[in-house]
Amino acid sequence: MTETDEIIEKYRRAGRILSEVRKLTAEKVTEGASLLMVAEFAENLIREKGGEPAFPVNISRNDEAAHSTPCLNDKSVFGKDIVKLDIGVHIDGYIADTAITVDLSGNPELVKAAESALSEAIGIVKAGVNTTDIGGVIEDTITSFGYKPIINLTGHGLAQYIQHAPPAIPNKRMPGGVILQEGDIIAIEPFATNGAGKIHDAGSAEIFHIVSEKPVRHPSARKLLQDIEKYKTLPFAKRWLGERVDFAMLALSRANIIRPYPILKEIQGGLISQAEHTIIVTADGCEVITR
């Protein structure tokens, strides 16, 4: 087996783990269930199956699009929410990324809009296709349901220890674009909304990533940096670090060593659905590794 074959197999293995974890985690999302329990269930199951979380499980509700994860000792429970589960697995840094919407709110058509857009987009993927054409299919499918795509969120490429690598996969027609090549690993993730179709930063962050490594003076900050270096460039949750880390986190943030992922919300408060798969581009189609 060549090095390339070994890498592709790691992506596939991550995808197989993720497919199982997504299904079992979605079953845990019920009214009255704890968000923290669901997040920890998914992350622990990933580890039990031989992978590592590529990022903290995102549990984004209603007008939240992404980057929402429970805090340590979180007491929040699900209500009549539209719930996006975005989950990632990596094997030696090779990432599979997927998302599903669990509807507790009575908006099945909104869920179907994102799922159908993903399915239609996958249907045109092959080497030689322009990413703007994928965005066009996503836009046309979502608008056919009477909703709008979130235009300032995109799908993305995946690389070792890099969750968001080129190329961007737009959720609407965009000028230019990138021609997909055989062997590209991409995540397509349409978001549909009954709002304005844009998101903005809102709410305090619980997810962070390392952006630089430099000497840090305070012992607690230095110790915390040693603890989080194992995540490399991948996102991590503050709740993974235990209690009494606020001062050290603040010191690392002020030194521009770590950076937060703010919660992303729809600008008009519209409800949002999401669907996502990770795909290997082939000469005449694609292989969906998270199905």
C-alpha positions in Angstrom: 0.0 0.0 0.0 1.4 3.4 -1.0 1.5 6.4 1.4 -1.4 7.9 -0.5 -3.4 4.8 -0.1 -2.7 4.7 3.6 -3.8 8.3 4.0 -7.0 7.7 2.0 -7.7 4.7 4.2 -7.4 6.9 7.3 -10.0 9.3 5.9 -12.3 6.3 5.2 -11.8 4.9 8.7 -12.6 8.3 10.2 -15.7 8.4 8.0 -16.9 5.0 9.1 -16.6 5.9 12.7 -18.3 9.1 12.1 -21.3 7.6 10.3 -22.0 5.3 13.3 -21.4 8.1 15.8 -23.8 10.5 14.0 -26.6 8.0 13.9 -26.3 7.0 17.6 -25.9 10.6 18.7 -28.9 11.9 16.8 -31.0 9.3 18.6 -30.0 11.0 21.9 -31.4 14.4 20.9 -34.8 14.5 22.5 -36.8 17.1 24.4 -35.5 17.3 28.0 -32.2 15.7 27.2 -29.0 17.4 28.3 -26.8 19.1 25.7 -23.7 18.3 27.7 -24.7 14.6 27.9 -25.2 14.4 24.1 -21.8 16.2 23.4 -19.9 14.0 25.8 -21.7 10.8 24.5 -20.5 11.6 20.9 -17.0 12.6 21.9 -16.5 9.5 24.1 -17.9 7.2 21.5 -15.5 8.5 18.9 -12.6 7.7 21.2 -14.0 4.2 22.0 -14.2 3.4 18.3 -10.5 4.3 17.8 -10.7 7.9 16.6 -10.3 11.3 18.1 -12.7 14.3 17.9 -11.6 16.6 15.1 -13.3 19.4 17.0 -15.8 19.7 19.9 -19.2 18.5 18.9 -21.2 21.5 17.7 -24.8 21.5 19.0 -26.4 24.6 17.4 -30.0 25.3 18.0 -32.6 27.4 16.2 -31.0 30.6 14.9 -27.5 29.3 15.7 -25.6 28.0 12.7 -22.3 26.8 14.2 -19.7 26.9 16.9 -22.0 26.3 19.8 -20.9 23.6 22.3 -21.9 23.1 25.9 -19.7 24.6 28.7 -18.4 22.7 31.7 -21.3 21.7 34.0 -23.8 23.0 31.4 -27.4 22.5 32.6 -29.1 23.3 29.2 -31.6 20.8 27.9 -33.3 20.5 24.5 -36.8 22.0 24.0 -38.8 22.3 20.8 -35.6 23.2 18.9 -34.2 22.7 15.5 -30.9 21.1 16.4 -27.8 20.9 14.2 -25.2 18.3 15.2 -21.8 18.9 13.5 -19.3 16.2 14.4 -15.8 15.4 13.2 -13.4 12.5 13.6 -9.7 12.3 12.8 -7.2 9.5 12.5 -3.7 10.9 12.8 -5.0 14.3 11.7 -7.0 13.0 8.7 -10.5 14.4 9.2 -14.0 13.3 8.3 -16.7 15.9 9.0 -20.5 15.5 9.0 -23.6 17.3 10.1 -27.3 16.4 10.6 -30.4 18.3 11.6 -32.6 16.8 14.3 -36.0 18.6 14.2 -37.8 18.9 17.5 -39.5 22.1 16.3 -41.9 21.0 13.6 -40.1 22.3 10.6 -39.5 19.2 8.4 -39.4 21.2 5.1 -36.5 23.3 6.4 -34.6 20.1 7.2 -35.4 18.6 3.9 -34.2 21.7 2.1 -30.6 21.3 3.4 -30.6 17.5 3.0 -31.9 17.8 -0.6 -29.3 20.5 -1.4 -26.5 18.2 -0.1 -27.8 15.3 -2.1 -28.1 17.3 -5.3 -24.7 18.8 -4.9 -23.1 15.4 -4.3 -24.8 14.3 -7.5 -22.7 16.6 -9.7 -19.3 16.2 -8.0 -16.5 14.8 -10.1 -13.0 15.9 -11.2 -13.3 18.9 -13.5 -16.4 20.4 -11.8 -16.2 24.0 -10.7 -17.1 24.8 -7.1 -19.3 27.6 -8.2 -21.5 25.1 -10.0 -21.9 23.2 -6.7 -22.9 26.4 -5.1 -25.5 27.0 -7.8 -27.1 23.6 -7.3 -27.2 24.2 -3.5 -28.8 27.7 -4.0 -31.3 26.5 -6.6 -32.4 23.5 -4.4 -32.8 25.5 -1.2 -34.7 28.3 -2.9 -37.0 25.8 -4.6 -38.2 25.0 -1.0 -38.9 28.7 -0.4 -35.9 29.2 1.9 -32.5 30.9 1.5 -29.0 29.5 1.7 -26.6 30.9 4.3 -24.3 32.7 1.8 -21.5 33.6 4.2 -20.9 30.0 5.3 -19.2 27.5 3.0 -18.1 24.0 2.7 -14.4 23.4 2.6 -11.5 21.2 1.8 -9.9 19.0 4.5 -6.1 18.4 5.1 -4.1 16.8 7.9 -4.9 18.7 11.1 -6.6 21.4 9.1 -10.3 21.4 9.4 -11.0 24.2 6.9 -8.6 23.9 4.0 -9.0 25.1 0.4 -11.1 25.0 -1.7 -14.2 26.8 -0.3 -17.4 25.2 -1.4 -20.0 28.0 -1.7 -23.7 27.7 -0.9 -24.7 30.0 -3.7 -23.4 30.9 -7.2 -20.2 32.8 -6.9 -17.9 34.3 -9.5 -14.7 32.4 -10.2 -14.5 29.2 -8.2 -12.1 26.3 -8.2 -11.9 23.3 -10.5 -12.1 20.1 -8.4 -9.3 17.6 -9.0 -9.3 13.8 -8.6 -8.3 12.9 -5.0 -9.5 16.2 -3.5 -11.1 15.7 0.0 -14.0 18.1 0.5 -16.9 18.7 2.9 -20.1 20.0 1.4 -22.4 21.6 4.0 -25.5 23.5 2.9 -27.3 25.7 5.5 -30.9 26.6 4.8 -32.9 29.3 6.7 -36.2 31.1 6.8 -34.3 34.3 7.7 -32.1 36.7 5.7 -29.5 34.1 4.6 -26.5 35.6 6.5 -24.9 34.9 9.9 -22.9 37.1 12.3 -20.7 36.5 15.4 -22.8 36.4 18.5 -22.4 34.9 22.0 -19.4 34.0 24.1 -17.1 31.3 22.7 -16.5 27.8 24.2 -14.4 26.6 21.3 -10.8 27.8 20.6 -7.7 26.9 18.6 -4.0 27.6 18.7 -2.9 30.2 16.2 0.7 30.6 17.3 3.2 29.2 19.8 5.5 31.6 21.7 6.9 31.8 25.2 4.4 32.7 27.9 5.4 34.0 31.3 2.7 32.9 33.7 3.1 29.3 35.0 -0.6 28.5 34.7 -0.7 29.8 31.1 2.5 27.9 30.3 1.0 24.7 31.8 -2.3 25.1 29.8 -0.4 25.7 26.6 1.4 22.4 27.2 -1.9 20.7 27.7 -3.5 22.0 24.5 -0.5 21.5 22.2 -1.7 17.9 21.5 -4.7 19.4 19.6 -2.2 21.0 17.1 -4.2 23.3 14.9 -7.6 21.6 15.5 -10.3 23.3 17.6 -10.7 22.3 21.3 -13.4 23.0 23.9 -12.8 25.0 27.0 -14.7 22.3 28.9 -12.1 19.7 27.9 -9.6 21.6 30.1 -11.3 21.3 33.5 -12.0 23.9 36.0 -10.2 27.1 37.0 -8.7 27.8 33.6 -10.1 31.3 33.0 -7.0 33.2 33.9 -4.7 31.0 31.8 -7.1 31.1 28.8 -7.3 34.9 29.1 -3.5 35.1 29.2 -3.1 32.9 26.1 -5.8 34.9 24.3 -4.1 38.2 25.1 -0.8 36.9 23.8 -2.6 35.9 20.6 -1.6 32.2 21.1 -5.2 31.0 21.1 -8.3 32.4 19.3 -12.0 31.8 19.9 -14.7 30.6 17.5 -17.6 32.8 18.3 -21.1 31.3 18.0 -22.6 32.1 14.6 -26.2 33.2 14.5 -28.6 34.2 11.7 -28.8 38.0 11.4 -32.6 38.1 11.5 -33.0 35.3 14.0 -34.2 32.9 11.3 -34.3 29.1 12.0 -31.4 27.2 10.3 -31.0 23.6 9.1 -27.7 22.0 8.0 -26.5 18.8 6.3 -23.0 17.8 5.6 -20.9 14.9 4.2 -17.2 14.4 3.5 -16.4 13.3 0.0 -13.4 12.1 -2.0 -13.5 13.4 -5.6 -13.0 10.7 -8.2 -12.5 10.9 -12.0 -16.1 10.2 -12.8 -17.9 11.0 -9.5 -17.2 10.9 -5.8 -17.0 8.6 -2.8 -19.0 9.8 0.2 -17.1 8.5 3.2 -19.5 9.7 6.0 -22.8 8.2 4.6 
